[in-house]
Amino acid sequence: GLSAFFVAITIPLVFSEGWINVSWAIQGFVMLWIASKMGSTFLRQLAYVLYLIVLARFAFLDLSDQFSGLNSDLSGGEYALRFVERLMILGVPIASFFAAGIFFGRESDSEGRWIVAEKEGVVPWFGGSRLSRFCFWIVLGLSFVYLNREVFHTAGHFFDPFVQPGLTLLWIGFAAILLRELRANRESLATALFWILTVALIIKVVVVDFAEWSYGYHVEFRNEPFVSGLLMRLLNYGALVGFLLVVWQLMLKEGTRRRMAGIFGYAALSAVFIYSSLEIWTALSHYLPIFRMGGLSIFWSVFALALLLTGISKRKSSMRGLGLLLLSGVVLKVFFV
């Protein structure tokens, strides 16, 4: 007990106050492992208390402290050192929860106690015991919050146009993790969080990110350099479309999720239509403004024709209906707008 106590207070004092949580996180896992080897219930419960303290300090102190004081005046080297320190101070507690989740999962595997069922050969990460699942959600939540702030500050420091695409890719990564958990078992929390994150991702890309790249109330993108403008927008919107298409294909393979697959398929089609229309409208507004109304009508006509032909060839009445509806809209636009 004295050894554990002095190790816990000495290492942080050698480095800085921010390393206290790192030492406590490591000590919590070590105590958990020793409790398992000794069969000590008391030491195991003490490890639980230490983990709760680590979680509280991470959420209420370390997260805000590590991202305070970051500004554009820092040089690349100074920012890199701050980044490494943040990665250790915030990453080690997350890694400790990750290790604890794997540890609890192996215990549940050996004892045969599962609270979620394996489905189609896909095993839920961290096992199926309550403690392992709790650690899984803790790791996912802390990682999501930390990485969002890290991408926002780091990308903003080195290359600001990458902030929005970087956050989009990050959200897609976490949505993919939730999708795997959703396919592995029918756990309601994974399903609810997946839908919440997917809807938030669509709102972010279509509404929030558009406001970042547009001229206020003008429905067009700013005229920016190729890399920081068109390429970053293509990465942002293209990542969303790719994610929706992948989910659509995965859901089609499962016979029980065809309605859900249709939602993602039509969402991907809508995203392609909206983004391509905005890019064409922007390009014509900047380089050939006299033709922007006609050019948009031509693009919509081609898109409507593609929908109509696809609906005929695939025998999809909904695609034919969308094609005819869009074509009717083009006719009304040409004559009345």
C-alpha positions as CSV (number, residue, x, y, z in Angstrom):
1,G,0.0,0.0,0.0
2,L,2.8,2.4,0.8
3,S,4.6,1.5,-2.4
4,A,1.5,2.2,-4.4
5,F,0.9,5.5,-2.6
6,F,4.4,6.9,-3.1
7,V,4.5,5.8,-6.8
8,A,1.2,7.6,-7.3
9,I,2.3,10.9,-5.9
10,T,6.0,10.9,-6.9
11,I,5.9,10.6,-10.7
12,P,3.4,13.5,-11.2
13,L,5.5,15.8,-9.0
14,V,8.6,15.0,-11.0
15,F,6.9,16.1,-14.3
16,S,3.9,18.4,-13.7
17,E,0.5,18.5,-12.2
18,G,-1.1,17.3,-15.4
19,W,0.6,13.9,-15.1
20,I,-1.3,13.0,-11.9
21,N,-4.2,11.5,-13.9
22,V,-1.8,9.5,-16.0
23,S,-0.3,7.9,-12.9
24,W,-3.7,7.3,-11.4
25,A,-4.9,5.6,-14.6
26,I,-1.9,3.3,-14.7
27,Q,-2.2,2.5,-11.1
28,G,-5.9,1.7,-11.5
29,F,-5.2,-0.9,-14.1
30,V,-2.3,-2.4,-12.1
31,M,-4.5,-2.6,-9.0
32,L,-7.2,-4.3,-11.1
33,W,-4.7,-6.9,-12.4
34,I,-3.3,-7.6,-8.9
35,A,-6.8,-7.9,-7.5
36,S,-7.6,-10.5,-10.2
37,K,-4.4,-12.5,-9.4
38,M,-5.0,-12.3,-5.6
39,G,-8.8,-12.7,-5.7
40,S,-9.1,-9.5,-3.6
41,T,-12.6,-8.0,-3.8
42,F,-11.4,-5.0,-1.7
43,L,-8.6,-4.1,-4.1
44,R,-10.8,-4.6,-7.1
45,Q,-13.4,-2.1,-5.7
46,L,-10.6,0.3,-4.8
47,A,-9.5,0.1,-8.5
48,Y,-13.1,1.0,-9.5
49,V,-13.0,4.1,-7.2
50,L,-9.7,5.1,-8.7
51,Y,-11.1,4.8,-12.2
52,L,-14.1,7.0,-11.3
53,I,-11.7,9.6,-10.0
54,V,-9.7,9.4,-13.3
55,L,-12.9,9.8,-15.3
56,A,-14.0,12.8,-13.3
57,R,-10.6,14.6,-13.5
58,F,-10.3,13.9,-17.3
59,A,-13.8,15.3,-18.0
60,F,-13.7,18.4,-15.7
61,L,-10.0,19.4,-15.4
62,D,-7.5,17.9,-17.8
63,L,-9.5,18.3,-21.0
64,S,-10.0,22.0,-20.6
65,D,-6.5,22.6,-19.1
66,Q,-4.7,20.9,-22.0
67,F,-6.4,22.9,-24.7
68,S,-6.2,26.3,-23.0
69,G,-3.5,28.7,-24.1
70,L,-3.2,27.4,-27.7
71,N,-2.9,30.2,-30.2
72,S,-1.4,31.0,-33.6
73,D,1.7,32.5,-32.0
74,L,3.1,29.1,-31.2
75,S,5.8,27.8,-33.6
76,G,5.5,24.4,-35.2
77,G,8.0,22.9,-32.8
78,E,6.3,24.3,-29.7
79,Y,2.9,23.2,-30.9
80,A,4.3,19.7,-31.6
81,L,5.7,19.4,-28.0
82,R,2.3,20.5,-26.6
83,F,0.6,18.0,-28.9
84,V,2.8,15.1,-27.6
85,E,2.1,16.2,-24.0
86,R,-1.6,16.3,-24.7
87,L,-1.4,12.9,-26.3
88,M,0.2,11.4,-23.2
89,I,-1.9,13.2,-20.6
90,L,-5.2,12.5,-22.3
91,G,-4.4,9.4,-24.2
92,V,-3.0,7.3,-21.3
93,P,-6.3,7.4,-19.3
94,I,-8.2,6.4,-22.4
95,A,-5.8,3.6,-23.0
96,S,-6.2,2.5,-19.4
97,F,-10.0,2.2,-19.8
98,F,-9.4,0.4,-23.0
99,A,-7.1,-2.1,-21.3
100,A,-9.6,-2.5,-18.5
101,G,-12.4,-3.2,-21.0
102,I,-10.3,-5.9,-22.7
103,F,-9.5,-7.4,-19.3
104,F,-13.2,-7.5,-18.3
105,G,-14.0,-9.0,-21.7
106,R,-11.6,-11.9,-21.3
107,E,-12.9,-12.5,-17.8
108,S,-16.5,-12.7,-19.2
109,D,-15.3,-15.0,-22.0
110,S,-13.8,-17.5,-19.5
111,E,-16.8,-17.5,-17.3
112,G,-19.4,-17.5,-20.2
113,R,-21.3,-14.5,-18.9
114,W,-22.5,-12.4,-21.9
115,I,-25.2,-9.7,-21.8
116,V,-25.2,-9.2,-25.6
117,A,-25.4,-12.0,-28.2
118,E,-23.0,-12.7,-31.0
119,K,-24.6,-12.2,-34.5
120,E,-23.5,-13.6,-37.8
121,G,-20.0,-14.3,-36.5
122,V,-19.5,-10.7,-35.5
123,V,-18.4,-10.4,-31.9
124,P,-19.0,-7.1,-30.0
125,W,-15.7,-5.4,-29.1
126,F,-14.5,-5.7,-25.5
127,G,-16.7,-8.8,-24.8
128,G,-20.2,-8.9,-23.5
129,S,-20.0,-8.4,-19.7
130,R,-21.5,-5.2,-18.1
131,L,-18.1,-3.9,-17.0
132,S,-16.5,-4.5,-20.4
133,R,-19.4,-2.7,-22.2
134,F,-19.2,0.1,-19.7
135,C,-15.5,0.6,-20.5
136,F,-16.2,0.4,-24.2
137,W,-18.7,3.3,-24.0
138,I,-16.3,5.3,-21.8
139,V,-13.5,4.8,-24.3
140,L,-15.7,5.8,-27.2
141,G,-17.1,8.9,-25.5
142,L,-13.7,10.2,-24.2
143,S,-12.0,9.5,-27.5
144,F,-14.7,11.3,-29.4
145,V,-14.6,14.4,-27.3
146,Y,-10.7,14.5,-27.2
147,L,-10.2,13.8,-30.9
148,N,-12.8,16.4,-31.9
149,R,-11.0,19.1,-30.0
150,E,-7.6,17.8,-31.2
151,V,-8.6,17.9,-34.9
152,F,-10.2,21.4,-34.5
153,H,-7.1,22.9,-32.8
154,T,-4.3,21.1,-34.6
155,A,-5.8,21.4,-38.1
156,G,-6.7,25.0,-37.4
157,H,-3.1,25.7,-36.4
158,F,-1.4,24.1,-39.4
159,F,-4.0,24.2,-42.2
160,D,-7.3,25.8,-41.3
161,P,-9.3,24.6,-44.5
162,F,-8.9,21.0,-43.3
163,V,-10.8,21.6,-40.1
164,Q,-14.3,20.8,-41.5
165,P,-13.2,17.8,-43.6
166,G,-11.1,16.5,-40.7
167,L,-14.1,16.6,-38.3
168,T,-16.3,14.9,-41.0
169,L,-13.8,12.0,-41.4
170,L,-13.6,11.7,-37.6
171,W,-17.4,11.5,-37.2
172,I,-17.6,9.0,-40.0
173,G,-15.0,6.8,-38.2
174,F,-17.0,6.8,-35.0
175,A,-20.2,6.1,-36.9
176,A,-18.5,3.1,-38.5
177,I,-17.6,1.8,-35.1
178,L,-21.2,2.2,-33.9
179,L,-22.4,0.5,-37.1
180,R,-20.2,-2.5,-36.4
181,E,-21.6,-2.7,-32.9
182,L,-25.1,-2.3,-34.3
183,R,-24.6,-5.2,-36.7
184,A,-22.9,-7.3,-34.0
185,N,-25.9,-7.2,-31.6
186,R,-29.2,-5.6,-31.0
187,E,-28.0,-3.4,-28.2
188,S,-30.4,-0.4,-28.2
189,L,-27.7,2.2,-27.1
190,A,-25.5,1.4,-30.2
191,T,-28.5,1.8,-32.5
192,A,-29.7,5.1,-30.9
193,L,-26.2,6.6,-30.9
194,F,-25.6,5.5,-34.5
195,W,-28.8,7.3,-35.7
196,I,-28.0,10.4,-33.6
197,L,-24.5,10.7,-35.0
198,T,-25.6,10.0,-38.6
199,V,-28.2,12.7,-38.5
200,A,-25.8,15.1,-36.8
201,L,-23.2,14.3,-39.5
202,I,-25.6,15.1,-42.3
203,I,-26.7,18.4,-40.6
204,K,-23.0,19.3,-40.1
205,V,-22.0,18.7,-43.7
206,V,-25.0,20.1,-45.4
207,V,-25.8,23.1,-43.2
208,V,-23.0,24.0,-40.9
209,D,-20.1,23.4,-43.3
210,F,-21.9,25.1,-46.1
211,A,-22.2,28.2,-44.0
212,E,-18.4,28.1,-43.4
213,W,-17.6,28.1,-47.2
214,S,-20.4,30.3,-48.5
215,Y,-21.0,34.0,-48.8
216,G,-23.5,34.5,-46.0
217,Y,-27.0,34.4,-47.6
218,H,-25.6,33.8,-51.1
219,V,-26.2,30.2,-52.2
220,E,-22.7,29.7,-53.6
221,F,-19.3,28.8,-52.4
222,R,-16.5,31.3,-52.1
223,N,-14.0,31.6,-54.9
224,E,-10.9,30.1,-53.1
225,P,-7.7,28.3,-54.3
226,F,-8.1,24.8,-55.6
227,V,-6.6,22.9,-52.6
228,S,-8.2,25.0,-49.8
229,G,-11.4,25.4,-51.7
230,L,-12.7,22.8,-54.2
231,L,-10.4,19.9,-53.0
232,M,-11.4,20.3,-49.3
233,R,-15.1,20.6,-50.2
234,L,-14.9,17.5,-52.4
235,L,-13.2,15.6,-49.5
236,N,-15.9,16.8,-47.1
237,Y,-19.0,16.1,-49.1
238,G,-17.4,13.1,-50.9
239,A,-16.7,11.4,-47.5
240,L,-20.3,11.8,-46.5
241,V,-21.6,10.3,-49.8
242,G,-19.1,7.5,-49.5
243,F,-20.2,6.7,-46.0
244,L,-23.9,6.7,-46.9
245,L,-23.2,4.4,-49.9
246,V,-21.2,1.9,-47.8
247,V,-24.0,1.8,-45.2
248,W,-26.5,1.3,-48.0
249,Q,-24.6,-1.7,-49.4
250,L,-24.1,-3.2,-46.0
251,M,-27.8,-2.9,-45.1
252,L,-28.9,-4.4,-48.4
253,K,-27.0,-7.6,-47.6
254,E,-29.1,-8.0,-44.5
255,G,-32.6,-9.0,-45.4
256,T,-34.1,-7.5,-42.3
257,R,-32.7,-4.0,-42.9
258,R,-34.0,-3.2,-46.4
259,R,-36.0,-0.2,-45.3
260,M,-33.1,1.2,-43.4
261,A,-30.9,0.6,-46.5
262,G,-33.3,2.6,-48.7
263,I,-33.0,5.6,-46.3
264,F,-29.2,5.7,-46.7
265,G,-29.4,5.1,-50.5
266,Y,-31.7,8.0,-51.1
267,A,-29.8,10.2,-48.6
268,A,-26.6,9.5,-50.6
269,L,-28.4,10.4,-53.9
270,S,-29.7,13.6,-52.4
271,A,-26.3,14.5,-51.1
272,V,-24.7,14.0,-54.6
273,F,-27.5,16.1,-56.2
274,I,-27.2,19.0,-53.7
275,Y,-23.4,19.2,-53.6
276,S,-23.0,18.9,-57.4
277,S,-25.7,21.5,-58.0
278,L,-23.9,23.9,-55.6
279,E,-20.5,23.4,-57.3
280,I,-22.0,24.0,-60.8
281,W,-23.9,27.0,-59.6
282,T,-20.8,28.4,-57.9
283,A,-18.5,27.8,-60.9
284,L,-21.0,29.5,-63.3
285,S,-21.6,32.4,-60.9
286,H,-17.8,33.1,-60.8
287,Y,-16.8,32.5,-64.4
288,L,-20.0,32.7,-66.5
289,P,-22.7,34.4,-64.5
290,I,-24.9,35.1,-67.5
291,F,-25.3,31.4,-68.1
292,R,-25.7,30.1,-64.5
293,M,-29.5,29.8,-64.6
294,G,-29.4,27.9,-67.9
295,G,-26.4,25.8,-66.9
296,L,-28.2,24.7,-63.7
297,S,-31.3,23.8,-65.7
298,I,-29.2,21.7,-68.1
299,F,-27.5,19.9,-65.2
300,W,-30.8,19.1,-63.5
301,S,-32.2,17.8,-66.8
302,V,-29.3,15.5,-67.2
303,F,-29.6,14.3,-63.6
304,A,-33.4,13.8,-64.1
305,L,-32.8,11.8,-67.3
306,A,-30.2,9.6,-65.4
307,L,-32.7,8.9,-62.7
308,L,-35.4,8.1,-65.2
309,L,-33.3,5.7,-67.2
310,T,-32.0,4.0,-64.1
311,G,-35.5,3.6,-62.8
312,I,-36.5,2.0,-66.2
313,S,-33.5,-0.3,-66.4
314,K,-33.7,-1.4,-62.7
315,R,-37.5,-1.5,-62.7
316,K,-37.6,1.0,-59.8
317,S,-40.8,3.0,-59.7
318,S,-39.4,5.3,-57.1
319,M,-36.4,6.3,-59.2
320,R,-38.7,6.9,-62.2
321,G,-40.9,9.0,-60.0
322,L,-38.0,11.1,-58.8
323,G,-36.7,11.6,-62.3
324,L,-40.1,12.8,-63.6
325,L,-40.6,15.0,-60.5
326,L,-37.2,16.7,-61.1
327,L,-37.9,17.0,-64.8
328,S,-41.2,18.7,-64.0
329,G,-39.3,21.1,-61.6
330,V,-36.9,22.0,-64.4
331,V,-39.8,22.8,-66.8
332,L,-41.4,25.1,-64.2
333,K,-38.0,26.7,-63.4
334,V,-37.3,27.4,-67.1
335,F,-40.7,29.0,-67.7
336,F,-41.4,30.8,-64.5
337,V,-38.0,31.5,-62.9
